[in-house]
Amino acid sequence: MRPLLGVVALVTLVSPGLACPAPCSCSTKKNGRLLAECAYRELRDVPRGLSPNVTILTLSANRLGRLGRASLAEAPELQSLWLGYNHISAVEPGTFAALPHLKNLDLSHNRLADFPWQDLRNLSALQILKLSNNRLAAVPRGALAGLRELRSLWLNDNELATLARGTFEGLPALAQLQLFHNPFNCSCKLFWLKEWAHGTSVVLSRAGSTLCAAPARLRGRPVTDIPGALCVPPSAQLTYLSGPAAAGPRDGPTLTLHCSVAGSPPPEIRWQIRTAGRRVDIHGPTVARDGGAKAGRQRFLAFKNGTMAIPDFGKEDEGTYTCLAVNDVGTRDVSINVALAGSANPAEELPRDDPQAGHASGHSCAKGDELDPSGMGEKLVIVYRVSGEARSSAGAREFRLGILLLALGLLLW
């Protein structure tokens, strides 16, 4: 009896106002932390009357179905919260954000189809996060960013079909990860996980049970064994040339760029155009199949085959033109800087030692290991306009403007 009275006295000294809800039993641990033990009580709600000094709250194996934002407001000092083996299907956003000292959070064996991922931004001290045996179908991109103390993450036995690239980046303390028993679709969108698993020191628990559920040809195969031949990062090569000046009030040349890409799956081609007066991002063709330009995109004509044409190229079109090759494995880009100058004999304006001076054919630069092992970077392209006097002296002979390449230098890939 005397030891028990001593414990009661100690609790009183540490926290004179310590309260304990009737369904729970409360005590002080040897390390001074206050424990509220409320497991196996058939509780349907978080009990009211918790002491604000409680640091450990055990609510496992009850009948909790929902956590409201105010459910844990009475215990802002919580460091460990155990909620496993309940019927929780919903957690209101903000419920955990008010617990900045939380180190251990267990929500395993519940019915969660969603989780307030945004709450994790305020849990920088979190070390253990258990979300296993739920119904989670996704982990939003960047949801775990900032959890620099997280050591153990349990996501096994959910409904995850894929994970966004970089999901586990920014977790320097991560040592254990559980992903098994999820219906992963082992498309190339998940190929990054194989590469990450092979290059990390994190223990992927039961990696042999982290299996592909789709596609059919990979069903039952470990995610870490997705064949590399199926998923090849994109590469890109950009070729540029100019056409004859158009007959019109501007009488400027047509600049034509062609982006050749490779990879598996076949990359999508996108364009970024940055000039002094505009920024344009083009995702997909701007020219319809019948050859007509789509509404609002007449200035930059992007074709399905990777060609872009800029007719009547003028000073306002000077800038950086970037081709991006994008597939499920990654992104590659290659750029050129284009400027316009007027000259009757533009070749004489180039340095004499320029190896490309005077060439009238197209030139290219590339990005990607396959097409550009040397890692060629950006180039400056000068599209010269020839004066009217020079054109008239050519008579009826067709005059084609060439592209003269002036090397700015190599940028490391």
C-alpha positions as a Markdown table, in Angstrom:
| # | Residue | x | y | z |
|---|---|---|---|---|
| 1 | Met | 0.0 | 0.0 | 0.0 |
| 2 | Arg | 2.8 | 2.4 | 0.9 |
| 3 | Pro | 4.5 | 2.2 | -2.6 |
| 4 | Leu | 1.1 | 3.0 | -4.2 |
| 5 | Leu | 0.6 | 6.0 | -1.9 |
| 6 | Gly | 4.1 | 7.1 | -2.9 |
| 7 | Val | 3.2 | 7.0 | -6.6 |
| 8 | Val | 0.0 | 9.0 | -6.0 |
| 9 | Ala | 2.0 | 11.5 | -4.1 |
| 10 | Leu | 4.6 | 11.8 | -6.8 |
| 11 | Val | 1.9 | 12.4 | -9.4 |
| 12 | Thr | 0.4 | 15.1 | -7.2 |
| 13 | Leu | 3.7 | 16.9 | -6.9 |
| 14 | Val | 4.5 | 16.7 | -10.6 |
| 15 | Ser | 1.1 | 17.8 | -11.8 |
| 16 | Pro | -1.2 | 19.0 | -9.0 |
| 17 | Gly | -4.1 | 19.3 | -11.5 |
| 18 | Leu | -3.7 | 15.8 | -13.0 |
| 19 | Ala | -7.1 | 14.5 | -14.1 |
| 20 | Cys | -8.0 | 11.1 | -15.3 |
| 21 | Pro | -11.3 | 10.2 | -17.1 |
| 22 | Ala | -13.3 | 7.5 | -15.4 |
| 23 | Pro | -12.9 | 4.8 | -18.1 |
| 24 | Cys | -9.1 | 5.2 | -18.0 |
| 25 | Ser | -6.2 | 4.5 | -15.6 |
| 26 | Cys | -3.5 | 7.1 | -15.3 |
| 27 | Ser | 0.0 | 6.9 | -13.9 |
| 28 | Thr | 3.5 | 8.4 | -14.1 |
| 29 | Lys | 6.2 | 6.5 | -15.9 |
| 30 | Lys | 9.7 | 6.2 | -14.6 |
| 31 | Asn | 10.9 | 8.8 | -17.1 |
| 32 | Gly | 8.3 | 11.3 | -15.7 |
| 33 | Arg | 5.9 | 11.0 | -18.6 |
| 34 | Leu | 2.2 | 10.8 | -17.7 |
| 35 | Leu | 0.3 | 7.9 | -19.1 |
| 36 | Ala | -3.4 | 7.7 | -19.7 |
| 37 | Glu | -4.3 | 4.0 | -20.4 |
| 38 | Cys | -7.7 | 3.8 | -22.1 |
| 39 | Ala | -7.3 | 0.6 | -24.2 |
| 40 | Tyr | -9.9 | -2.2 | -24.3 |
| 41 | Arg | -12.7 | 0.0 | -22.9 |
| 42 | Glu | -15.3 | -0.3 | -25.7 |
| 43 | Leu | -15.0 | 3.5 | -26.1 |
| 44 | Arg | -16.7 | 5.2 | -29.1 |
| 45 | Asp | -15.2 | 8.6 | -28.5 |
| 46 | Val | -12.1 | 10.0 | -27.0 |
| 47 | Pro | -12.9 | 10.4 | -23.3 |
| 48 | Arg | -13.2 | 13.9 | -21.9 |
| 49 | Gly | -11.3 | 15.2 | -18.9 |
| 50 | Leu | -7.8 | 14.3 | -19.9 |
| 51 | Ser | -5.0 | 16.1 | -18.1 |
| 52 | Pro | -3.2 | 18.7 | -20.3 |
| 53 | Asn | 0.0 | 17.2 | -19.0 |
| 54 | Val | -0.6 | 13.7 | -20.4 |
| 55 | Thr | 2.2 | 12.7 | -22.8 |
| 56 | Ile | 1.2 | 9.1 | -23.6 |
| 57 | Leu | -2.4 | 8.2 | -24.5 |
| 58 | Thr | -3.4 | 4.7 | -25.3 |
| 59 | Leu | -6.8 | 4.2 | -27.0 |
| 60 | Ser | -6.1 | 1.0 | -28.9 |
| 61 | Ala | -8.7 | -1.7 | -29.3 |
| 62 | Asn | -11.8 | 0.4 | -28.8 |
| 63 | Arg | -14.7 | 1.3 | -31.0 |
| 64 | Leu | -13.7 | 4.8 | -32.1 |
| 65 | Gly | -15.2 | 5.6 | -35.5 |
| 66 | Arg | -14.2 | 9.2 | -36.1 |
| 67 | Leu | -11.7 | 11.8 | -34.8 |
| 68 | Gly | -12.9 | 15.4 | -34.7 |
| 69 | Arg | -10.6 | 18.4 | -34.6 |
| 70 | Ala | -11.3 | 18.9 | -30.9 |
| 71 | Ser | -11.0 | 15.2 | -29.9 |
| 72 | Leu | -7.4 | 15.6 | -28.6 |
| 73 | Ala | -7.5 | 19.3 | -27.8 |
| 74 | Glu | -7.2 | 18.6 | -24.0 |
| 75 | Ala | -3.8 | 16.9 | -24.4 |
| 76 | Pro | -1.5 | 19.3 | -26.3 |
| 77 | Glu | 1.6 | 17.8 | -24.8 |
| 78 | Leu | 1.1 | 14.3 | -26.3 |
| 79 | Gln | 4.2 | 12.6 | -27.4 |
| 80 | Ser | 2.8 | 9.1 | -28.1 |
| 81 | Leu | -0.7 | 8.4 | -29.4 |
| 82 | Trp | -1.8 | 4.8 | -29.9 |
| 83 | Leu | -5.1 | 4.4 | -31.8 |
| 84 | Gly | -4.6 | 1.0 | -33.4 |
| 85 | Tyr | -7.4 | -1.6 | -33.8 |
| 86 | Asn | -10.3 | 0.8 | -33.8 |
| 87 | His | -13.0 | 1.5 | -36.5 |
| 88 | Ile | -11.7 | 4.9 | -37.4 |
| 89 | Ser | -12.8 | 5.8 | -40.9 |
| 90 | Ala | -12.4 | 9.6 | -40.8 |
| 91 | Val | -10.0 | 12.1 | -39.2 |
| 92 | Glu | -10.9 | 15.8 | -39.5 |
| 93 | Pro | -8.0 | 17.9 | -40.8 |
| 94 | Gly | -6.2 | 19.7 | -38.0 |
| 95 | Thr | -6.7 | 16.9 | -35.4 |
| 96 | Phe | -3.0 | 16.1 | -35.2 |
| 97 | Ala | -1.7 | 19.5 | -36.2 |
| 98 | Ala | -2.3 | 20.7 | -32.7 |
| 99 | Leu | 0.1 | 18.1 | -31.3 |
| 100 | Pro | 3.6 | 19.5 | -32.2 |
| 101 | His | 5.4 | 17.3 | -29.7 |
| 102 | Leu | 4.1 | 14.0 | -31.1 |
| 103 | Lys | 6.8 | 11.4 | -31.7 |
| 104 | Asn | 4.7 | 8.2 | -32.1 |
| 105 | Leu | 1.4 | 8.0 | -34.0 |
| 106 | Asp | -0.3 | 4.6 | -34.5 |
| 107 | Leu | -3.4 | 4.4 | -36.6 |
| 108 | Ser | -2.9 | 0.9 | -37.8 |
| 109 | His | -5.8 | -1.6 | -38.3 |
| 110 | Asn | -8.5 | 1.0 | -38.9 |
| 111 | Arg | -10.7 | 1.9 | -41.9 |
| 112 | Leu | -9.0 | 5.0 | -43.2 |
| 113 | Ala | -9.5 | 5.7 | -46.9 |
| 114 | Asp | -8.0 | 9.2 | -46.4 |
| 115 | Phe | -5.6 | 10.8 | -43.9 |
| 116 | Pro | -5.1 | 14.5 | -43.1 |
| 117 | Trp | -1.6 | 14.5 | -44.6 |
| 118 | Gln | -1.4 | 18.3 | -44.2 |
| 119 | Asp | -1.3 | 17.8 | -40.5 |
| 120 | Leu | 2.2 | 16.2 | -40.8 |
| 121 | Arg | 3.7 | 19.6 | -41.6 |
| 122 | Asn | 3.4 | 20.5 | -37.9 |
| 123 | Leu | 4.8 | 17.2 | -36.6 |
| 124 | Ser | 8.5 | 17.7 | -37.2 |
| 125 | Ala | 9.3 | 15.6 | -34.1 |
| 126 | Leu | 7.5 | 12.5 | -35.4 |
| 127 | Gln | 9.6 | 9.3 | -35.3 |
| 128 | Ile | 7.1 | 6.5 | -35.8 |
| 129 | Leu | 4.1 | 6.6 | -38.1 |
| 130 | Lys | 1.9 | 3.5 | -38.4 |
| 131 | Leu | -0.8 | 3.6 | -41.1 |
| 132 | Ser | -0.8 | -0.1 | -42.0 |
| 133 | Asn | -3.9 | -2.2 | -42.4 |
| 134 | Asn | -6.1 | 0.6 | -43.6 |
| 135 | Arg | -7.7 | 1.5 | -47.0 |
| 136 | Leu | -5.4 | 4.2 | -48.2 |
| 137 | Ala | -5.2 | 4.4 | -52.0 |
| 138 | Ala | -2.7 | 7.2 | -52.3 |
| 139 | Val | 0.1 | 9.2 | -50.6 |
| 140 | Pro | 0.0 | 12.8 | -52.0 |
| 141 | Arg | 3.2 | 14.1 | -53.5 |
| 142 | Gly | 5.3 | 15.8 | -50.8 |
| 143 | Ala | 3.1 | 14.6 | -48.0 |
| 144 | Leu | 6.0 | 13.3 | -45.9 |
| 145 | Ala | 8.4 | 16.2 | -46.6 |
| 146 | Gly | 9.9 | 17.8 | -43.5 |
| 147 | Leu | 9.6 | 14.7 | -41.3 |
| 148 | Arg | 13.4 | 14.7 | -40.7 |
| 149 | Glu | 13.1 | 12.7 | -37.5 |
| 150 | Leu | 10.9 | 9.9 | -38.9 |
| 151 | Arg | 12.6 | 6.5 | -38.4 |
| 152 | Ser | 9.8 | 4.0 | -39.1 |
| 153 | Leu | 7.0 | 4.2 | -41.6 |
| 154 | Trp | 4.3 | 1.5 | -42.0 |
| 155 | Leu | 2.2 | 1.7 | -45.1 |
| 156 | Asn | 1.7 | -2.1 | -45.6 |
| 157 | Asp | -1.7 | -3.7 | -46.1 |
| 158 | Asn | -3.4 | -0.8 | -47.8 |
| 159 | Glu | -4.7 | -0.2 | -51.3 |
| 160 | Leu | -1.7 | 1.7 | -52.8 |
| 161 | Ala | -1.4 | 1.1 | -56.6 |
| 162 | Thr | 1.5 | 3.6 | -57.1 |
| 163 | Leu | 3.6 | 6.1 | -55.3 |
| 164 | Ala | 4.7 | 9.5 | -56.5 |
| 165 | Arg | 8.4 | 9.9 | -57.4 |
| 166 | Gly | 10.4 | 11.1 | -54.4 |
| 167 | Thr | 7.8 | 10.1 | -51.8 |
| 168 | Phe | 10.6 | 9.1 | -49.4 |
| 169 | Glu | 13.1 | 11.8 | -50.2 |
| 170 | Gly | 13.8 | 14.3 | -47.4 |
| 171 | Leu | 13.6 | 11.6 | -44.7 |
| 172 | Pro | 17.2 | 11.5 | -43.6 |
| 173 | Ala | 16.4 | 9.4 | -40.4 |
| 174 | Leu | 14.2 | 6.8 | -42.1 |
| 175 | Ala | 15.5 | 3.3 | -41.3 |
| 176 | Gln | 12.5 | 1.0 | -41.7 |
| 177 | Leu | 9.8 | 1.1 | -44.4 |
| 178 | Gln | 6.9 | -1.4 | -44.8 |
| 179 | Leu | 5.1 | -1.4 | -48.1 |
| 180 | Phe | 4.1 | -5.1 | -48.5 |
| 181 | His | 0.6 | -6.3 | -49.3 |
| 182 | Asn | -0.4 | -3.4 | -51.5 |
| 183 | Pro | -1.8 | -3.9 | -55.1 |
| 184 | Phe | 1.0 | -2.1 | -56.9 |
| 185 | Asn | 0.7 | -1.4 | -60.6 |
| 186 | Cys | 4.2 | -1.8 | -61.7 |
| 187 | Ser | 4.1 | 0.6 | -64.6 |
| 188 | Cys | 7.0 | 2.8 | -65.3 |
| 189 | Lys | 5.5 | 5.4 | -62.9 |
| 190 | Leu | 6.7 | 3.1 | -60.1 |
| 191 | Phe | 10.1 | 2.3 | -61.6 |
| 192 | Trp | 11.7 | 5.0 | -59.5 |
| 193 | Leu | 10.9 | 2.9 | -56.4 |
| 194 | Lys | 13.1 | 0.0 | -57.7 |
| 195 | Glu | 16.0 | 2.4 | -58.2 |
| 196 | Trp | 15.5 | 4.0 | -54.8 |
| 197 | Ala | 15.3 | 0.7 | -53.0 |
| 198 | His | 18.5 | -0.5 | -54.6 |
| 199 | Gly | 20.3 | 2.7 | -53.6 |
| 200 | Thr | 19.1 | 3.4 | -50.1 |
| 201 | Ser | 20.2 | 2.1 | -46.7 |
| 202 | Val | 16.6 | 2.0 | -45.5 |
| 203 | Val | 15.4 | -1.5 | -44.7 |
| 204 | Leu | 12.4 | -2.4 | -46.9 |
| 205 | Ser | 10.7 | -4.9 | -44.6 |
| 206 | Arg | 9.5 | -8.0 | -46.4 |
| 207 | Ala | 10.6 | -6.7 | -49.7 |
| 208 | Gly | 9.8 | -10.1 | -51.2 |
| 209 | Ser | 6.2 | -9.6 | -50.3 |
| 210 | Thr | 6.1 | -6.1 | -51.9 |
| 211 | Leu | 4.7 | -7.5 | -55.2 |
| 212 | Cys | 3.2 | -6.2 | -58.4 |
| 213 | Ala | -0.5 | -6.8 | -58.9 |
| 214 | Ala | -0.5 | -5.4 | -62.4 |
| 215 | Pro | 0.2 | -5.5 | -65.3 |
| 216 | Ala | -0.5 | -9.1 | -65.9 |
| 217 | Arg | 2.9 | -9.9 | -67.2 |
| 218 | Leu | 4.5 | -8.7 | -63.9 |
| 219 | Arg | 1.8 | -10.0 | -61.5 |
| 220 | Gly | 3.5 | -11.6 | -58.5 |
| 221 | Arg | 6.9 | -10.2 | -59.2 |
| 222 | Pro | 8.6 | -8.1 | -56.5 |
| 223 | Val | 8.4 | -4.4 | -57.2 |
| 224 | Thr | 12.2 | -4.2 | -56.8 |
| 225 | Asp | 12.6 | -6.5 | -59.9 |
| 226 | Ile | 10.7 | -4.4 | -62.5 |
| 227 | Pro | 12.7 | -5.1 | -65.7 |
| 228 | Gly | 14.8 | -2.1 | -66.6 |
| 229 | Ala | 14.4 | -2.7 | -70.4 |
| 230 | Leu | 10.7 | -1.7 | -70.0 |
| 231 | Cys | 11.4 | 1.7 | -68.5 |
| 232 | Val | 14.0 | 3.9 | -70.2 |
| 233 | Pro | 14.6 | 7.5 | -69.3 |
| 234 | Pro | 13.9 | 10.0 | -72.2 |
| 235 | Ser | 16.6 | 11.5 | -74.3 |
| 236 | Ala | 16.1 | 14.5 | -76.6 |
| 237 | Gln | 17.9 | 16.0 | -79.6 |
| 238 | Leu | 17.0 | 19.4 | -81.0 |
| 239 | Thr | 17.6 | 20.3 | -84.6 |
| 240 | Tyr | 17.1 | 23.8 | -85.9 |
| 241 | Leu | 17.1 | 25.5 | -89.3 |
| 242 | Ser | 15.5 | 28.5 | -91.0 |
| 243 | Gly | 13.5 | 28.7 | -94.1 |
| 244 | Pro | 13.2 | 31.5 | -96.7 |
| 245 | Ala | 11.8 | 34.8 | -95.9 |
| 246 | Ala | 8.1 | 35.0 | -96.3 |
| 247 | Ala | 6.6 | 37.5 | -98.7 |
| 248 | Gly | 4.8 | 39.9 | -96.4 |
| 249 | Pro | 5.0 | 43.1 | -94.5 |
| 250 | Arg | 7.5 | 41.7 | -92.0 |
| 251 | Asp | 9.4 | 39.7 | -94.6 |
| 252 | Gly | 11.1 | 37.6 | -91.9 |
| 253 | Pro | 12.5 | 34.1 | -92.0 |
| 254 | Thr | 10.7 | 31.0 | -90.7 |
| 255 | Leu | 12.6 | 29.4 | -87.8 |
| 256 | Thr | 11.9 | 25.6 | -87.7 |
| 257 | Leu | 12.9 | 23.5 | -84.7 |
| 258 | His | 12.6 | 19.7 | -84.6 |
| 259 | Cys | 12.8 | 17.8 | -81.3 |
| 260 | Ser | 13.6 | 14.1 | -81.7 |
| 261 | Val | 13.0 | 12.0 | -78.6 |
| 262 | Ala | 13.6 | 8.4 | -77.5 |
| 263 | Gly | 12.7 | 6.4 | -74.4 |
| 264 | Ser | 10.2 | 3.8 | -73.0 |
| 265 | Pro | 7.4 | 4.5 | -72.8 |
| 266 | Pro | 7.6 | 7.0 | -75.7 |
| 267 | Pro | 8.1 | 10.4 | -74.3 |
| 268 | Glu | 5.6 | 13.3 | -74.6 |
| 269 | Ile | 7.1 | 16.4 | -76.2 |
| 270 | Arg | 6.5 | 19.8 | -74.5 |
| 271 | Trp | 7.9 | 23.2 | -75.3 |
| 272 | Gln | 8.9 | 26.2 | -73.2 |
| 273 | Ile | 9.4 | 29.6 | -74.8 |
| 274 | Arg | 10.9 | 32.4 | -72.9 |
| 275 | Thr | 11.3 | 35.8 | -74.6 |
| 276 | Ala | 11.6 | 39.3 | -73.2 |
| 277 | Gly | 7.9 | 39.9 | -73.5 |
| 278 | Arg | 6.2 | 36.5 | -73.0 |
| 279 | Arg | 6.5 | 33.1 | -71.4 |
| 280 | Val | 4.7 | 30.3 | -73.2 |
| 281 | Asp | 4.3 | 26.7 | -72.1 |
| 282 | Ile | 3.0 | 24.3 | -74.8 |
| 283 | His | 1.8 | 20.8 | -73.8 |
| 284 | Gly | 1.0 | 19.0 | -77.0 |
| 285 | Pro | 0.4 | 20.1 | -80.6 |
| 286 | Thr | -1.0 | 23.5 | -81.5 |
| 287 | Val | -1.7 | 22.5 | -85.1 |
| 288 | Ala | -4.7 | 20.3 | -85.7 |
| 289 | Arg | -4.5 | 17.2 | -87.9 |
| 290 | Asp | -5.9 | 19.0 | -90.8 |
| 291 | Gly | -3.0 | 21.5 | -90.7 |
| 292 | Gly | -5.0 | 24.4 | -89.2 |
| 293 | Ala | -3.7 | 26.1 | -86.1 |
| 294 | Lys | -5.7 | 25.7 | -82.9 |
| 295 | Ala | -7.4 | 28.8 | -81.4 |
| 296 | Gly | -5.0 | 31.1 | -79.5 |
| 297 | Arg | -1.8 | 29.3 | -80.6 |
| 298 | Gln | -1.2 | 30.7 | -84.1 |
| 299 | Arg | 2.1 | 32.3 | -83.3 |
| 300 | Phe | 4.0 | 29.1 | -82.3 |
| 301 | Leu | 3.1 | 26.2 | -84.5 |
| 302 | Ala | 3.8 | 22.9 | -82.7 |
| 303 | Phe | 3.2 | 19.7 | -84.6 |
| 304 | Lys | 2.6 | 16.2 | -83.3 |
| 305 | Asn | 5.9 | 14.9 | -84.8 |
| 306 | Gly | 8.0 | 17.2 | -82.6 |
| 307 | Thr | 8.4 | 20.1 | -85.1 |
| 308 | Met | 7.8 | 23.7 | -84.2 |
| 309 | Ala | 7.7 | 26.5 | -86.7 |
| 310 | Ile | 7.8 | 30.2 | -86.0 |
| 311 | Pro | 6.9 | 32.1 | -89.2 |
| 312 | Asp | 8.1 | 35.7 | -89.7 |
| 313 | Phe | 10.6 | 35.4 | -87.0 |
| 314 | Gly | 11.2 | 38.9 | -85.5 |
| 315 | Lys | 13.1 | 40.6 | -82.7 |
| 316 | Glu | 10.2 | 40.1 | -80.3 |
| 317 | Asp | 10.7 | 36.3 | -80.8 |
| 318 | Glu | 14.2 | 36.3 | -79.5 |
| 319 | Gly | 14.8 | 34.1 | -76.4 |
| 320 | Thr | 15.2 | 30.6 | -75.2 |
| 321 | Tyr | 13.4 | 27.7 | -76.8 |
| 322 | Thr | 13.3 | 24.5 | -74.8 |
| 323 | Cys | 12.1 | 21.1 | -75.8 |
| 324 | Leu | 11.2 | 18.7 | -73.0 |
| 325 | Ala | 10.8 | 15.0 | -73.4 |
| 326 | Val | 8.7 | 13.6 | -70.6 |
| 327 | Asn | 7.8 | 10.0 | -69.8 |
| 328 | Asp | 6.9 | 8.0 | -66.6 |
| 329 | Val | 10.6 | 7.5 | -65.9 |
| 330 | Gly | 11.8 | 11.1 | -66.0 |
| 331 | Thr | 12.3 | 14.3 | -67.9 |
| 332 | Arg | 15.0 | 15.6 | -70.3 |
| 333 | Asp | 15.3 | 19.0 | -71.8 |
| 334 | Val | 17.4 | 20.7 | -74.4 |
| 335 | Ser | 17.5 | 24.4 | -75.2 |
| 336 | Ile | 18.7 | 26.9 | -77.7 |
| 337 | Asn | 19.0 | 30.7 | -77.4 |
| 338 | Val | 17.8 | 32.4 | -80.5 |
| 339 | Ala | 18.7 | 36.0 | -81.6 |
| 340 | Leu | 18.1 | 38.0 | -84.7 |
| 341 | Ala | 20.5 | 40.3 | -86.5 |
| 342 | Gly | 20.5 | 42.0 | -89.9 |
| 343 | Ser | 23.4 | 41.8 | -92.3 |
| 344 | Ala | 24.1 | 41.6 | -96.0 |
| 345 | Asn | 26.8 | 39.1 | -95.4 |
| 346 | Pro | 26.3 | 37.6 | -92.0 |
| 347 | Ala | 29.1 | 35.0 | -92.3 |
| 348 | Glu | 31.7 | 37.7 | -92.1 |
| 349 | Glu | 30.4 | 38.7 | -88.6 |
| 350 | Leu | 31.3 | 35.3 | -87.1 |
| 351 | Pro | 34.7 | 34.6 | -85.6 |
| 352 | Arg | 36.9 | 33.0 | -88.2 |
| 353 | Asp | 37.7 | 30.0 | -86.0 |
| 354 | Asp | 34.0 | 29.1 | -85.5 |
| 355 | Pro | 33.8 | 25.5 | -86.9 |
| 356 | Gln | 30.2 | 26.0 | -87.9 |
| 357 | Ala | 30.6 | 29.4 | -89.6 |
| 358 | Gly | 29.1 | 29.5 | -93.1 |
| 359 | His | 27.2 | 26.2 | -92.8 |
| 360 | Ala | 23.7 | 26.5 | -94.4 |
| 361 | Ser | 22.4 | 23.2 | -93.1 |
| 362 | Gly | 20.6 | 22.5 | -89.9 |
| 363 | His | 22.6 | 21.9 | -86.6 |
| 364 | Ser | 21.6 | 20.1 | -83.5 |
| 365 | Cys | 22.2 | 19.8 | -79.8 |
| 366 | Ala | 21.1 | 17.0 | -77.6 |
| 367 | Lys | 20.3 | 15.9 | -74.0 |
| 368 | Gly | 20.1 | 12.3 | -72.9 |
| 369 | Asp | 22.7 | 9.5 | -72.4 |
| 370 | Glu | 21.9 | 7.7 | -75.6 |
| 371 | Leu | 21.9 | 10.6 | -78.1 |
| 372 | Asp | 24.4 | 12.8 | -76.3 |
| 373 | Pro | 27.1 | 11.0 | -74.4 |
| 374 | Ser | 29.3 | 14.1 | -74.2 |
| 375 | Gly | 26.6 | 16.1 | -72.4 |
| 376 | Met | 26.3 | 18.9 | -74.9 |
| 377 | Gly | 24.5 | 21.9 | -73.5 |
| 378 | Glu | 22.8 | 25.1 | -74.6 |
| 379 | Lys | 23.9 | 26.9 | -77.8 |
| 380 | Leu | 23.3 | 30.4 | -79.1 |
| 381 | Val | 21.7 | 30.4 | -82.5 |
| 382 | Ile | 21.8 | 33.6 | -84.6 |
| 383 | Val | 19.1 | 33.7 | -87.3 |
| 384 | Tyr | 20.3 | 36.4 | -89.7 |
| 385 | Arg | 18.0 | 38.4 | -91.8 |
| 386 | Val | 19.4 | 39.5 | -95.2 |
| 387 | Ser | 18.7 | 43.0 | -96.2 |
| 388 | Gly | 16.4 | 43.8 | -99.1 |
| 389 | Glu | 19.3 | 44.9 | -101.3 |
| 390 | Ala | 21.0 | 41.6 | -101.0 |
| 391 | Arg | 17.8 | 39.7 | -101.9 |
| 392 | Ser | 17.1 | 41.8 | -105.0 |
| 393 | Ser | 20.7 | 41.2 | -106.3 |
| 394 | Ala | 20.0 | 37.5 | -106.3 |
| 395 | Gly | 17.5 | 38.0 | -109.1 |
| 396 | Ala | 15.1 | 35.1 | -109.6 |
| 397 | Arg | 17.3 | 32.6 | -107.8 |
| 398 | Glu | 15.7 | 31.2 | -104.7 |
| 399 | Phe | 17.5 | 32.5 | -101.6 |
| 400 | Arg | 17.5 | 30.4 | -98.5 |
| 401 | Leu | 18.6 | 31.7 | -95.2 |
| 402 | Gly | 21.1 | 29.6 | -93.3 |
| 403 | Ile | 21.5 | 29.2 | -89.6 |
| 404 | Leu | 24.9 | 30.2 | -88.3 |
| 405 | Leu | 25.9 | 28.6 | -85.0 |
| 406 | Leu | 27.9 | 30.6 | -82.5 |
| 407 | Ala | 29.1 | 28.5 | -79.5 |
| 408 | Leu | 28.5 | 30.0 | -76.2 |
| 409 | Gly | 30.2 | 27.1 | -74.4 |
| 410 | Leu | 29.2 | 23.8 | -73.0 |
| 411 | Leu | 26.9 | 23.4 | -70.0 |
| 412 | Leu | 27.5 | 20.3 | -67.9 |
| 413 | Trp | 24.5 | 17.9 | -68.0 |
